[in-house]
Amino acid sequence: MARHRGGAGHVHPGAVDRAQAPLLPGGRGGECPGREGLVDLDQVGVRDFPAAMRLMSGPGFPLSLLGLVHTSREITRHRTVPVAGTHGPSVRIEGPAPHRRGTEAAVVTGLRSPGGDLVRESRSTYPARHRASGPPASGRPAPRPEEESATAQPLSVVDAWLPAGDTGRRYGAAAGDRNPVHRHPLTARLFGFPRAIAHGMWTVARCLAARGAPEAVTVRAGFEAPVLLPGTVTYGARYGHFGLRGPGDRLHLTGQVRPA
């Protein structure tokens, strides 16, 4: 298992280039809307992504990084993270493990307070497609009973969004994710996509910016189909569930917010 701790072992959660603030879904450099001085739930992931990318780019990562696609994300925040102060990040790789379409690896991150308390953790999965030689796996955790009942009922449409063609480039600039599938139609076509696609992290962050979340919370999201850029998506929500759909009722994202 590969492991990395960023820099000298600390990160400033609020250390974001102000010029990049409009590139993030909340448009506030990752601060919680209406709760100044606190970092928005998923934007700590933007700050710790460079450490994850260094680990994924290293010789210990079991999959080819080029064209890798994000398929699921789970974030648990035990308490809100202040912009001021220093926090200790950690990143590790889990896997590889069999996936229904090949092999999957997971990137697990954590953030601890100066006193050593775990304040935030996340797990993201990345499959590599190839002919699987081992027993097939589902590729994602088995749904909980409340998730199965919720997916059987349609979500109420709350809003419609028009992500621009440069959304991938703009969010990638803020997050440090230069994956070619997000940057330009020409580079996306090399990996089988007709146009550039949005980051999975962007779609989750955009939904959370619209929905909000309690202080202690777990967010689970599954990426069903890529959001092509430019494009049109409808945001739906019902109780603790949210989702994104595209033209033809194509399902892009399913998610759930629940108390941690």
N, C-alpha and C positions, 0 to 999 in steps of 0.2 A: 504494500500500500504506500503510495507516494504521499508526501505531506509537505506543506510549505507554510511558513509564517512570514507575513509581509514585513519588509523593511527591518527596522530595529525591534519589531514586535508590537508596534503601535500604529494606529491610524487616527487621524482627526476626522470624525464623521462629517463635520461641516466644511471640510476643506475642498470646496468645489469652485472651479473657475466661474466667476460671475458671468462671463461671456457665454458660458454653456448653459446657463439656467433656462433660457427659452427652449433648449433642445429636449428637455425632459418633459414627460407628460403633464406634470403639475405646473410647469413653467416658473417654479420658484426655487430652482436650484436644489430641489429635493426636500424643502421644508414643508411640514404639514400645513395645508391651507387653513388659515384661521388659528393656527397653533404655533406662532413664531417661536423659534428657538429649539424646535423639535424636528428631527429628521423623519421624512415620510417613510412609510413601511418598506417599500421595495427599493428606495433609492440608496440605502446602504449597500445593496447589491451592486449598484453602479460603482460605488467606491471600492468595493472589494473585488470587482471583476478583474482588474489588472493582475492581482496576485493569483487568481484562478487561471488566468490566461497564461501566465508564466509557467505554472505547473502543467497545464494542458499542452503547452508547446515543448515541454522537456522530454527527455528520452524515456521517462517512466510512465508516460501516458500511453495506454494500450491501443488507442485508436488514432487514425489519421485525422488531424485537425481540419484539414482543408475540406470545406463544404459540409462540415458537421452540423446537424440540425438538432435543436432543442425540442424535446417532446413532453417534458413535465417539469413542474416546479412546485416545491412545498416550502413555505416560509413560516417560521414561528417566531413571533416577537413576544418575549416575556415581559418587557416593559419598554416604554418609549426611550429613544436614544437622544440625548441632548446634542445640539450642534457643537457646543463648547466642550472641551476636555479631550482626553485621549482614550482610545479603546484598543484592546489587543485582538487582532483578527487571526483566524486560522483557516487553512484550506487543506482538504485531503481528497484523494480519489478512492472510490469504492468500485470494485470490479476488476476485470471485465466479467460480465455474466451473460448467459444466453438470453436472447431477445427473439420475439416471434419473427423478426425480419433479419436477424443476424446476431450482433453482439452489442451489449450496452455497457456504458460506464456512467458513474454518477460522480458529480462534484459536490462536496459537502463543505459548507462554510460555517464559521461561527464568529461571534463577536462578544468579547468579555469586557466588563467594566474595569476601571482601574482597581477595584477591590477583588476582581477575579470572578464576579458573577456572570453567568451566561445571560446575555440580554437579547440575543438574536441568533437564529440558526436557519440554514436553508439547505435544500437538496435539489439538484437539477440533474436530469437524466439526458444522455446523449447516445442514441443508437447508431451503429454503423451497419449499413445494409449489405448483406451478402448471404450466400446460401448457408443456413445454419446447420452445423454438424452435430450439435447436442440436442437435448430435449427442448421443445419449444416452450417459451415463457410468454406471459401476457404482455410484458413490456411496461406495465404500470401496476401499482398496488391494486388489490381487489377493492371494488367500491364498497363503502359502508352501506348498511341498509337504508339510511336516510338519503344517501346519494342516489341509490337506485330508484327510490320512489320519486325523488325530485326530477331526475332526468326523464321520467315517464310523462311528466307534465310540462307543457311549454312555459317558458319564462315570459313575463310581461315585457314588451318592448318599451324601453325608457328613452333611448336617444339613437340617433344615427350619426356616424362619423365618416369623414372623407379623408383618410390618411393620404398625404401627398406622395409623389414619386420619390422625393428625397428624404422621406421619413427614416429609412434605414441608414442613410449616410449621416443624417443629423444625430440620431440616437446613438449610432456607432461612434461618432466623434465624442459624445459625452461619456459613453460607457467604455471606450477603448476596444470595442469589438469590431474588427475590420474584416469579418467573414465576407467573402465575395458574393455570397448569395443575397446579401442585404444591400449591396452597393450600387449595382447597375444592371439593367436588363442583359447586357452582353455577358457579364461575368456570371449572372444567375443562370443563363441558358447552358453554361458549361456543366451545370449540375442538374439539368432537367427541368428547370423552372422557366415559364414563358416570360416572366418579369421578375424584378427584384422582390423579395419578400420581407415583411416586417419581422423584427426580433420578437421572439416569444415573450421576453422580458418586457418589451414595450407594450404588448397587448395586455399583459397582466397589470402593469403599472398604470396604464390608461384606465382600465376598469376600476382599479382601486382608487385612483384620483377622483373618479365619478361617484364611487360608492362610499368611500370612507371605511374605517375599521376601528374596533375598540383597541384599548391600550395593549391588553394581553390577548393575542389572537394567533390562529393558525390559518393560513391560506393555502389551499391546494388547487392547482390548475393543471389541466391536460390540454395539450396542443393537438387538435384533431386534423386540421388542414391549414396550410400557410395562408396568410393574408397577402395577396398580391398588391403591389404598389405601382401606380396609384390605385385606389379601390374605394369601395363603399362597404361599411359594416354596420350592423345594428346591434346595439348593446341592450341586453335583457337582464332582468333581475327579478328574483322571487325569494323572499325570506333571506336565507343565508347563501343563496346560490346566484351565480352570474354567468353570462356567456356572451359570445360574439357569433353572429351569423352573417353570411354574405349573400350575394344574389343567388336566387334559386334555393334559398333556405339552407345553403351549405354551412355546416357547423365548423367553426374555426377554433373556438375555445370554450371549455367548460371549467367552472371554478366554484369553490365553496369557501366561505368565510365563517369560522366558528371560534368561540372562546378557547383560549389555550388552557 
